[in-house]
Amino acid sequence: MFGSGGLLTGPQPATVPLQAKYDAEWRGLWVGAQLTHAVTDKLTLYGNLERHKVDFNADMNLNQRVDLSHPRSLEHFAKASGMVIDVGGNYTLLDNISINAGVQRQSWNSDKGKEVTYRAGVPNAVAQLNEVEWDATTWYLGVEFVNK
């Protein structure tokens, strides 16, 4: 298979464009609370807190792996939870125009779960999925127009 100098001399696999993808979903129930405080006639501050109990599911397609099935190469399953915190403010510039700004923080974690590997031409493999973690921080700034 290999010739002198480490060059590949045997049959070479066809080149497949990389189209790997990982689609994850955190779906379930949540409870939350929202607090709004009017500081002045023009400035309002707000805060939101959400607690989520969800199922984590993900599908992966590793299209360049010839030993795996396609379009589903792997699946992940686990019970999970998440927390979303959002704080910000709204300032009225004119009677029908205001600006808002804030920050949102999300943190999601799963328990140990199950990973299923779909292999081409042989039985599927099932293994333990270790914990999944996902964190995100979003800063936002917007303008609101109210049609009166």
C-alpha positions as CSV (number, residue, x, y, z in Angstrom):
1,M,0.0,0.0,0.0
2,F,2.8,2.4,0.8
3,G,5.8,2.9,-1.5
4,S,9.1,4.5,-0.7
5,G,9.1,7.8,1.2
6,G,5.7,7.1,2.8
7,L,3.7,7.8,-0.4
8,L,0.4,6.1,-0.9
9,T,0.6,3.9,-4.0
10,G,-2.5,1.7,-3.7
11,P,-6.1,2.5,-4.4
12,Q,-7.1,5.8,-2.9
13,P,-10.6,6.6,-1.5
14,A,-12.8,9.0,-3.5
15,T,-12.7,12.5,-2.2
16,V,-16.0,13.4,-0.5
17,P,-16.7,17.1,0.4
18,L,-16.9,17.6,4.1
19,Q,-20.6,18.0,5.1
20,A,-20.4,16.7,8.7
21,K,-23.1,18.1,11.0
22,Y,-24.2,17.9,14.6
23,D,-27.8,18.8,15.4
24,A,-28.5,19.1,19.1
25,E,-31.8,19.8,20.8
26,W,-32.6,20.6,24.4
27,R,-36.4,20.1,24.7
28,G,-38.6,20.1,27.7
29,L,-40.5,22.0,30.4
30,W,-39.4,25.2,32.2
31,V,-40.5,27.6,34.9
32,G,-39.5,31.2,35.2
33,A,-39.9,34.5,36.8
34,Q,-39.7,38.0,35.4
35,L,-39.1,41.2,37.4
36,T,-39.7,44.7,35.9
37,H,-38.9,48.0,37.6
38,A,-39.7,51.4,36.3
39,V,-36.8,53.6,37.5
40,T,-38.2,56.7,35.8
41,D,-40.9,57.5,33.2
42,K,-38.3,56.8,30.5
43,L,-36.1,54.0,32.0
44,T,-37.3,50.5,32.8
45,L,-35.0,47.7,34.1
46,Y,-35.9,44.0,33.9
47,G,-34.6,40.6,34.8
48,N,-35.7,37.1,33.8
49,L,-34.8,33.8,35.4
50,E,-35.7,30.4,33.8
51,R,-35.0,26.9,35.1
52,H,-35.3,24.1,32.5
53,K,-35.7,20.3,32.8
54,V,-35.2,18.8,29.4
55,D,-34.2,15.8,27.2
56,F,-31.0,16.2,25.3
57,N,-31.0,14.6,21.8
58,A,-28.5,15.0,19.1
59,D,-27.8,13.5,15.6
60,M,-24.5,13.5,14.0
61,N,-23.5,12.8,10.4
62,L,-19.8,12.2,9.8
63,N,-20.1,11.9,6.0
64,Q,-16.4,11.3,5.4
65,R,-16.3,8.2,7.6
66,V,-17.0,5.3,5.2
67,D,-17.3,2.9,8.2
68,L,-20.4,4.7,9.5
69,S,-24.0,5.0,8.2
70,H,-25.3,8.1,6.6
71,P,-27.1,10.5,7.0
72,R,-27.2,9.4,10.7
73,S,-23.8,8.3,12.0
74,L,-24.3,8.8,15.8
75,E,-27.1,9.7,18.2
76,H,-26.9,11.1,21.7
77,F,-29.6,10.8,24.4
78,A,-29.6,12.2,28.0
79,K,-31.6,13.9,30.7
80,A,-30.5,17.4,31.2
81,S,-31.2,20.8,32.8
82,G,-30.5,24.4,32.0
83,M,-30.6,27.9,33.5
84,V,-31.2,31.1,31.6
85,I,-30.7,34.5,33.1
86,D,-31.5,37.7,31.2
87,V,-31.0,41.3,32.6
88,G,-31.4,44.5,30.7
89,G,-33.1,47.8,30.3
90,N,-35.4,49.8,28.1
91,Y,-35.0,53.6,27.6
92,T,-37.7,55.7,25.9
93,L,-36.2,58.3,23.5
94,L,-39.4,59.6,21.9
95,D,-43.1,58.8,22.4
96,N,-42.9,55.9,20.0
97,I,-39.1,55.0,19.9
98,S,-37.1,53.3,22.6
99,I,-33.8,51.5,22.9
100,N,-33.1,48.3,24.8
101,A,-29.9,46.6,25.9
102,G,-29.0,43.7,28.0
103,V,-27.2,40.4,28.5
104,Q,-28.4,36.8,28.5
105,R,-26.4,34.0,30.1
106,Q,-27.3,30.3,29.4
107,S,-25.8,27.2,31.0
108,W,-26.9,23.7,30.1
109,N,-25.7,20.3,31.5
110,S,-26.7,16.7,30.9
111,D,-26.5,13.7,33.1
112,K,-24.7,10.7,31.7
113,G,-26.6,9.3,28.8
114,K,-26.4,6.9,25.8
115,E,-24.5,7.1,22.5
116,V,-25.5,5.0,19.6
117,T,-23.0,4.6,16.7
118,Y,-24.6,3.5,13.4
119,R,-22.0,1.5,11.6
120,A,-22.1,0.6,7.9
121,G,-22.8,-3.1,7.4
122,V,-22.3,-4.3,11.0
123,P,-24.4,-4.1,14.2
124,N,-24.8,-0.7,15.9
125,A,-22.6,0.1,18.9
126,V,-24.1,1.5,22.1
127,A,-21.9,3.2,24.7
128,Q,-22.2,5.6,27.6
129,L,-22.4,9.3,26.7
130,N,-20.5,11.4,29.2
131,E,-21.9,14.7,30.4
132,V,-22.7,17.3,27.8
133,E,-22.2,21.0,28.6
134,W,-23.1,24.1,26.7
135,D,-22.7,27.7,27.9
136,A,-23.5,30.9,26.0
137,T,-23.5,34.6,26.7
138,T,-25.3,37.0,24.4
139,W,-25.1,40.8,24.5
140,Y,-27.9,42.6,22.7
141,L,-28.9,46.2,21.7
142,G,-32.1,47.0,19.9
143,V,-34.4,49.8,18.8
144,E,-38.2,49.5,19.3
145,F,-40.7,51.5,17.1
146,V,-44.3,51.6,18.4
147,N,-47.0,52.4,15.8
148,K,-49.6,54.5,17.6
